Amino acid sequence: MHELKSCNKPDMSKPPPYPFCMPQIRLSAQFTRPDLRIDKEQFCLKDYAPPINKPVASGKTKSTFLHPDKLFSGFFDLSNKEKANLEEARKNGQNSWRFDGRDKVVEVFFKISLADLKSGTTATPMEAALQMAEEFEEIPANKSYLALDCHGVPLVVLYADAYKRAWGSDMGAYIVKTTTENIDRLARFVQPSKPKDRRRHSNYFNWIRESSPQPWATGVGARSGLYYFGIWRETGQNTLAVLTSDMEHRKSYAQAMIRALQLWCANITQTIDACFAGVDIRTRDEYRDAYNRIADIGTKEASQTMPNDIFPFRALLINLLTEPHMDHKDWANGWAWLTPFGQFEQGLMCISLLKRKLNFQPGSVFGIQGDRLEHFTTKWNGTNRYCWVFSFHQTVREKMG
């Protein structure tokens, strides 16, 4: 198994060119050309953790480093004064209560209990949802957001600047930038698959026609669709979990680029892992334990982005519009995690039940109890919009060996 490694601070003065030109011979096997090579270097998050000075018996201080699990611990904690205000609002029969801080918003919904919500396949039609979203309250840009139910159980969370908080300003910006460039290389050389999911992308062709003035939607450089990474269960098959078709059935040059991007994805996984631990470490640990119990060692290791991974499945969305849905196939009572990249405007993340919409821009990480909360994105425009989706399918969870 590959080892994660740390590195010196990247040279930000000499970024690679972007955007990249479309290869003249699209099916060329020369995927090692510099303009097509995907950066697959892996860094170790703990090497970038901020130091903590602790007093020792001699009266001096000793420097230790914050464990990645603690990076976001306490980020959304409320002061005793704010907790008292929250309880006063509850006693007064308010529907919700909010703390609006300098860089974060914490909101409690007294009339919603996550335990009472049910998963389902029926969703609001897209046009109706977009009309509803116009009335949703928009959380201010550049602010992180946490929504809790009446029992204090997290419903959704947005870390507005997750990469900079986790890795530091320079390294966080480097990871976001390099991820965008890596995805652009892959998307321009290996066509993504057209979406077959009629719940999330039923209006795919309408979206492409509507977006036709944008270069990603038309012409030889057009690119939109999905890549699937990791492990899934084949529909209707009573088999062990297997690698996705993108990881097994692509041609050699395409498979090499996809595997290279998977290696780079370790830097994304570590960021989301820290975010997950910050909001629900108990469930995060259950994900890790379940992943470790996958019986087919070869398949499991081929799907890993890093040692002690927690997500057997990742989807990479290329210039898609995500329609209202619930993640009814995901881990029951679990989390889905999303993180966007690219250059675009709008594309707000909407949560129907809460009537809230969040600014969902590159550098942010969003988590949701998606099997019970309908969510979708508003229309967007720009050069490109890529989005990683990290999840753990319930069928894989049930079929460990």
Buried (B, 14 or more C-beta within 10 A) or exposed (E): EEEBEEEEEBEEEEEBEEBBEEBEEEEEEEBEEEEBBBBBEBBBBBEBBEEEEEEEEEEEEEEEEBBBBBBBBEBBEBEEEBEEBBEEBBEEEBEBBBBEEEEBBBBBBBEBEBEEBEBEEEBBEBEEBBEBBEEBEEBEEEBBBBBBBBEEBBBBBBBBBBBBBBBBEEBBBBBBBBBBBBBBBBBBBBBBBEBEBEBBBBBBEEBBEBBEEBBBBEEEEBBBBBBBBBBBBEEEEEEBBBBBEBBEEBEEBBBBBBBBBBBBBBBBBBBBBBBBBBBBBEBBBBBBEBBEEBEBEEBBEBBBBBEEBBBBBBBBBBBBBBBBBBBBBBBEBBBBBBBBBBEBEBBBBBBBBBEBBBBBBBBBBBBBBBBBBBBBBBBBEBBBBBBBBBBBBBEBBEBBE
